[in-house]
Every structure is written in C-alpha cells, then in structure tokens.
Amino acid sequence: MTGAGENVGGLIGYTEYGAIMECRADVNVQGDDTVGGLIGLISNMNTIEECSSYGDVVAATGYAGGFSGRVAQSCDLTDCYSWGNVAGGSSYVGGFTGRLGEDSDVTNCYSVGYIDSEATEIGGFIAVKDASTTITNSFWDTETSGSEDGEGVGHVTSWMQTQSNYESAEWDFETVWDIV
C-alpha cells in the first residue's frame, strides 16, 4: 500500500482518543512521513492492545516504525508486535516505532525486522522516547534488526525464540501469547 503525505499506516493512518484491540495488518506500507506497519500516528490518549503488523515499511522522510511511525502523548500499547523491515526516513526510525511521546507506555511488546536507514535517530525497538514514558518488558531482536541501539531491551534471536524468557517477564501465555 502506498500513501501520499503523512500519517500512513497498514490499517489506520491517524487515531486519537480511542481503543483499538485485537487487530492485524499484513501489508507492505510506503509513505512520505509518519509511516507505520499498522498505524501511522497514534495520538492523544489511545489504548492499543493485542495488535500486530506484518510487512515492510518505507518512509521518505521521518518517523518510521514497524508498528507505528510515531506514538504521541498519553498512549498505552500492550501486547503488540511488529514483523517487518523498516527503511528510509531522515529521522526517528525504529523497529517498533520511531518516537514514543510524553506520558505514553509500552508494555509486553516486541519487534523483529531489519532497519535500513541513514537517520540520525535509529532504534532496534524505539528510536527516541520522551523522559515521561515507560517501556516495560519490551524487546527487539538485535540480530535481525542489525541494531544494538535504541529504547527497550535488545536480545539475540535465540533469546527471542525462547518462551521461558517472556514468562520470566510475566507475559501472559495462557490467553495472549504463543510461540510456534
């Protein structure tokens, strides 16, 4: 899917003041600015739970992420993940999101996929986060991403494929997660 301008996502371009649950985008996404595999821009008091994105993301300018190009203020993302490569962008490029804004929280999320960018702010999981944000038990694959830098915790592929590591971090394998 190719979108013109900003706020381009595989499922949603822009969202605010809502709740999005149990959804998935399985598509390659290309746009100019603020491009994400599932959502371009997540803004203003959104709750996103148990959502995922599969596919590659390409941004011409800034804010690119495998799940969301940018997460703005006061958003909660829980039990989400992205599988796909992220390319381009002159700033804020991350495997999961390019930027995590103020008072936002990411819990029990992960990303895998290669990051191909010359951006100044690159992260295997999140490129840049504001000081008032929290990232809890969220990971990225350092081998598949090609990135050792960024917010969240990076691990090698074998760690990422071992269920007991996530169980130790209190991920819910009864009703939410499964490793196949």
Secondary structure as the mmCIF struct_conf table of DSSP 4:
data_model
#
loop_
_struct_conf.conf_type_id
_struct_conf.id
_struct_conf.beg_label_comp_id
_struct_conf.beg_label_asym_id
_struct_conf.beg_label_seq_id
_struct_conf.end_label_comp_id
_struct_conf.end_label_asym_id
_struct_conf.end_label_seq_id
STRN STRN1 THR A 2 THR A 2
BEND BEND1 GLY A 5 GLY A 5
STRN STRN2 GLU A 6 GLY A 9
BEND BEND2 GLY A 10 LEU A 11
STRN STRN3 ILE A 12 GLU A 16
BEND BEND3 TYR A 17 TYR A 17
STRN STRN4 ALA A 19 MET A 21
BEND BEND4 GLU A 22 GLU A 22
STRN STRN5 ARG A 24 ASP A 26
BEND BEND5 VAL A 27 VAL A 27
STRN STRN6 VAL A 29 GLY A 31
BEND BEND6 ASP A 32 ASP A 32
STRN STRN7 ASP A 33 GLY A 36
BEND BEND7 GLY A 37 LEU A 38
STRN STRN8 ILE A 39 SER A 43
BEND BEND8 ASN A 44 MET A 45
STRN STRN9 THR A 47 GLU A 49
BEND BEND9 GLU A 50 GLU A 50
STRN STRN10 SER A 52 TYR A 54
BEND BEND10 GLY A 55 GLY A 55
STRN STRN11 VAL A 57 ALA A 59
BEND BEND11 ALA A 60 THR A 61
STRN STRN12 GLY A 62 GLY A 65
BEND BEND12 GLY A 66 PHE A 67
STRN STRN13 SER A 68 VAL A 71
BEND BEND13 GLN A 73 SER A 74
STRN STRN14 ASP A 76 THR A 78
BEND BEND14 ASP A 79 ASP A 79
STRN STRN15 TYR A 81 TRP A 83
BEND BEND15 GLY A 84 GLY A 84
STRN STRN16 VAL A 86 GLY A 88
BEND BEND16 SER A 90 SER A 90
STRN STRN17 SER A 91 GLY A 94
BEND BEND17 GLY A 95 PHE A 96
STRN STRN18 THR A 97 LEU A 100
TURN_TY1_P TURN_TY1_P1 GLU A 102 ASP A 103
STRN STRN19 ASP A 105 THR A 107
BEND BEND18 ASN A 108 ASN A 108
STRN STRN20 TYR A 110 VAL A 112
BEND BEND19 GLY A 113 GLY A 113
STRN STRN21 ILE A 115 ASP A 116
BEND BEND20 THR A 120 GLU A 121
STRN STRN22 ILE A 122 GLY A 123
BEND BEND21 GLY A 124 PHE A 125
STRN STRN23 ILE A 126 LYS A 129
TURN_TY1_P TURN_TY1_P2 ALA A 131 SER A 132
STRN STRN24 THR A 134 THR A 136
BEND BEND22 ASN A 137 ASN A 137
STRN STRN25 PHE A 139 ASP A 141
HELX_RH_AL_P HELX_RH_AL_P1 THR A 142 SER A 145
BEND BEND23 GLY A 150 GLY A 150
STRN STRN26 GLU A 151 GLU A 151
BEND BEND24 GLY A 152 GLY A 152
STRN STRN27 VAL A 153 HIS A 155
HELX_RH_AL_P HELX_RH_AL_P2 THR A 157 MET A 160
TURN_TY1_P TURN_TY1_P3 GLN A 161 GLN A 161
HELX_RH_AL_P HELX_RH_AL_P3 GLN A 163 SER A 168
TURN_TY1_P TURN_TY1_P4 ALA A 169 GLU A 170
TURN_TY1_P TURN_TY1_P5 PHE A 173 VAL A 176
#
